[in-house]
Amino acid sequence: MTDPVRIVYVIGTRPNFVKTAPVIAAMRERHPDGHHVIVHTGQHYDRAMSEIFFEELGVPTPDHMLEVGSGTHAVQTARTMERLEPVILAEQPDLLVVPGDVNSTLAAVLVASKLQLPIAHVESGLRSFDMTMPEEVNRIVADRFSKYLFMHSEEAAENLRAEGIPDERMHMVGNTMIDTLVALRDRIEAADSPGKLEVTPGGYALVTLHRPALVDGPLLGETVAGLAALSEAMPVVFPVHPRTRKMMEAAGGGAEAPNLLLSEPLGYVDFLSLVAGAGAVLTDSGGIQEETTYLGVPCFTLRANTERPVTIDLGTNELLGLDPSAIASIPERLAARPASPLEPPPLWDGRAAERIAEVLLPAYADPERAITAST
């Protein structure tokens, strides 16, 4: 009889809570005797960006809180590594599981690699081919050093092969972010966030903006002005990321417009209720491009590139470029869109985490039944 498997899950930001919650649940359900350790780095640390997500997603209270907070990329990464290494040494896990492409992911991969600990990377193979994006560096490093690469779209496999990564490390499992959406769909529909804000379902635009390229310079003021102008055509709901709000305040605040509704960040259920009811979503987020694709909501991405080209190929998402003036074209672009809903990508069906567990648990909970592929 083998000893119970010991697994450490490292998460630190709002989107990665969403991606990892179903994985933790699937692994705990299939291996309840295992030692499942959750490490919250604290990269997102205010209640609206972290605690409420643990509560809503049903993730157990983290076993370790690193409280790394904000800082430059170097400071945040180094602080996470410094605080994570003693946790890994104390827990002595068999495997480390990390999602996504944030600094917490990079730090965890570097610590685990130097300790020769196997790594499973959820959401592997995404590439924007823009090395000015810190996330691109983090993705490449995570995929280079991970033993298990869990992918959610075909172009991810092409990207990894181009980097010389062998197929036996790749596993096409689907999208764990969609797992969470599927699991909470009834609660999302019952939340009625549009009704609470007194906006008409299908008649408003929802906005999220947080990336440095957009919010750390003069483009932010132009963008807010563009949103105010768009609100003359349709109400605009803008839950403001803490970092974006800080930059807006430093620049003198936002534009005044009666139909531009600025709010604090929302919890997962309330926010997805707004996404599901939106007539359009404007974002610079990667995950929201995926959620809108699953929900069939038109998405416009205010970036020059995307690491989610599957959303472009399906026609649910359009790149506007890093160009605030393009916001004015959203009503015209909406009018030109086909009305018929599209099918989500293959395996975006709410069962990705189950497929991950089917790969990992035989390899660690029962090594004699180890498998190396998933369908």
Helices and strands as residue ranges (DSSP letters): E 6-11, H 14-30, E 35-40, G 47-49, H 51-57, E 64-65, H 73-91, E 95-99, H 103-114, E 119-122, H 134-145, E 148-151, H 154-162, G 167-169, E 170-172, H 176-183, H 185-191, H 193-197, E 205-208, H 212-215, H 219-230, E 236-239, H 242-250, E 260-263, H 268-277, E 280-283, H 286-295, E 299-301, H 309-314, E 317-319, G 324-329, H 330-335, H 352-364, G 367-369
